[in-house]
Amino acid sequence: MSRVEMMAINDTGFAFDPMSGESFTLNETAVEIIKALKVGKSEREIAEALSELYDVEALDSLTDVLDFIKQLKSFRLVD
């Protein structure tokens, strides 16, 4: 189980990592991405959902999702 799967997140963007004790503030899009990752959605599925939710191009959304996941990896929150 990845650390992001164990994170507690509220709807206002406050996230808590119980493994490290660190907390984070997330924007609305980041909350959506992490919630989707927690239930096992793929990068493409997340991008498609965000594309519809925010009325943006799917390719732009995918780029943003991949960039955010790269950040999560740099914090060792996902594998």
Secondary structure, DSSP 8 states (H G I E B T S, - for coil): --HHHH-EE-TTSEEE-TTT--EEE--HHHHHHHHHHHTT--HHHHHHHHHHHHT--HHHHHHHHHHHHHHHHHTTS--
